[in-house]
Amino acid sequence: MQELRKGSTGPAVGLLRRLLNRKVTPTPNLPEGNVFGAHYNGAMARIDFGPHMDAAVRNFQRSKRMTPTGVVDAAT
């Protein structure tokens, strides 16, 4: 499994964004538009793991009584 963390980019980050919106309560409302290969002004939309996703991952980890590292790995 690919580890995802702040600064990661790509389709796996888009999938994580979608999962976090569905699994974290209250929802972090991370933007999901243009996450799977969509274009914006003729260029590929950049899908990155930024500070809002980091906070959502840490909230998810806390809710599952995990150490809130902000890193999405096999344990997360």
Secondary structure, DSSP 4 states (H G I P E B T S, - for coil): ---B-TT-BSHHHHHHHHHHHHHSSS------TT-SS-EETTEEPP-B--HHHHHHHHHHHHHTT----S-B-S--
